[in-house]
Amino acid sequence: MPDVHDPTTRSRNMAAIRGRDTKPELQIRSGLHRLGYRFRVNRKDLPGKPDIVLSRFHAVIFVHGCFWHGHDCHLFRLPETRTEFWAAKIGANQERDKVVRSALLSEGWRIATVWECALKGKNRIEPTALLTRLTSWLRGDELSLEIRG
């Protein structure tokens, strides 16, 4: 199916998508804050500028968009136009995620990844259940956690 927008409109739409303070990220931050957790956002001194940094627990949380990080779920579909461009861009994002994850683990940080499909879509997780999983991980000693829909 061809794109329903002309290239200029599509470019403007894609450029308007934010990389921080997204709705899924704000939803998780709001829930954690409501439960009494205090954190920093997008710390520039850490590899990958994690979305949420809980220094007290030596833990970081990434909230990944399924499209931008090429998640294998119902929310991701490679665009039919400029397929090579998008495959390269998403592949580079996935490779960068691996490098950032490795760097953070080598510095002793614990890493949680919450995928967008866990917060919306047909397989979404109830917000309280998602926050319960996150907080029990924070209080535990596991190095990593991945929450997907």
C-alpha positions in Angstrom: 0.0 0.0 0.0 1.5 3.3 -1.0 1.9 6.1 1.5 -1.2 8.3 1.9 0.8 11.4 2.4 3.1 13.3 0.0 6.9 13.2 1.0 6.9 16.7 2.5 3.9 15.9 4.8 5.3 12.5 5.8 8.7 14.1 6.6 7.0 16.8 8.7 4.9 14.2 10.5 8.0 12.0 11.3 10.1 15.0 12.4 7.4 15.9 14.9 7.7 12.7 16.8 9.4 13.4 20.1 12.3 11.4 21.5 11.6 12.2 25.1 8.6 13.0 27.3 6.5 10.6 25.3 3.1 9.5 26.6 4.3 6.0 27.6 7.3 7.5 29.4 5.1 10.1 31.2 2.7 7.3 32.2 5.5 5.3 33.9 7.1 8.3 35.5 3.8 9.4 36.9 3.1 6.0 38.3 6.5 5.7 39.9 6.3 9.2 41.4 2.9 8.5 42.8 4.3 5.4 44.5 7.0 7.6 46.1 10.0 6.8 43.9 12.3 9.7 43.0 14.4 9.7 39.9 16.2 11.7 37.3 15.2 11.9 33.6 17.6 11.6 30.6 20.9 11.8 32.5 23.4 12.9 29.9 26.4 11.5 31.8 25.1 7.9 31.3 25.4 5.9 28.1 22.2 6.2 26.0 20.7 9.0 28.3 18.2 6.6 30.0 14.6 7.7 30.2 14.4 7.2 33.9 17.4 6.8 36.3 16.8 5.7 39.9 20.3 6.2 41.5 19.2 4.9 44.9 18.6 1.4 43.3 21.4 1.8 40.7 18.8 1.1 38.0 17.8 2.7 34.8 14.5 2.3 32.8 14.2 2.6 29.1 10.8 3.1 27.6 11.1 1.9 24.0 8.8 2.7 21.1 8.0 -0.5 19.2 8.4 1.1 15.8 11.7 3.0 16.5 13.4 0.0 18.1 12.1 -2.7 15.8 10.2 -4.7 18.4 8.7 -8.0 17.2 5.1 -7.3 18.2 1.9 -6.3 16.6 2.7 -2.6 16.8 5.8 -2.9 14.5 5.6 -3.0 10.8 8.3 -1.9 8.4 7.0 0.8 6.1 6.4 -0.2 2.5 8.0 3.0 1.1 11.7 3.6 1.5 12.1 0.2 3.0 15.9 0.2 2.8 16.2 3.5 4.6 13.9 2.4 7.4 15.5 -1.0 7.8 18.9 0.7 8.1 17.6 3.3 10.5 15.9 0.8 12.8 18.8 -1.6 12.5 21.2 1.2 13.7 18.9 1.9 16.6 18.9 -1.8 17.6 22.7 -1.9 17.4 23.0 1.3 19.5 20.7 -0.3 22.1 23.0 -3.3 22.4 26.1 -1.0 22.8 24.3 1.2 25.4 23.1 -1.9 27.3 26.6 -3.4 27.4 28.1 -0.1 28.6 25.6 0.4 31.4 26.0 -3.2 32.6 29.7 -2.9 32.6 29.3 0.2 34.8 27.2 -1.8 37.2 23.8 -0.4 36.3 20.6 -2.6 36.3 18.5 -2.1 33.3 14.7 -2.4 32.7 13.1 -2.0 29.3 9.4 -1.3 29.0 8.1 -1.7 25.5 5.3 0.5 24.1 3.1 -2.5 23.4 3.0 -3.2 27.2 1.2 0.1 27.6 -1.1 0.2 24.6 -2.5 -2.2 22.0 -4.3 -5.5 22.2 -1.8 -7.1 24.6 -1.3 -4.2 27.0 -0.7 -4.8 30.6 -2.8 -3.2 33.3 -1.0 -0.1 34.6 -1.0 -1.3 38.2 0.3 -4.7 37.2 3.1 -3.1 35.2 4.1 -0.8 38.0 4.1 -3.8 40.4 6.5 -5.7 38.2 8.8 -2.6 37.9 8.8 -1.9 41.7 9.4 -5.5 42.6 12.3 -5.6 40.1 13.7 -2.3 41.7 13.6 -3.8 45.2 15.1 -7.1 44.0 18.6 -7.9 42.7 18.0 -9.0 39.1 20.2 -7.2 36.6 17.6 -6.8 33.9 13.9 -6.8 33.2 12.0 -6.6 30.0 8.3 -5.9 30.0 6.5 -6.5 26.7 2.8 -6.7 25.8 
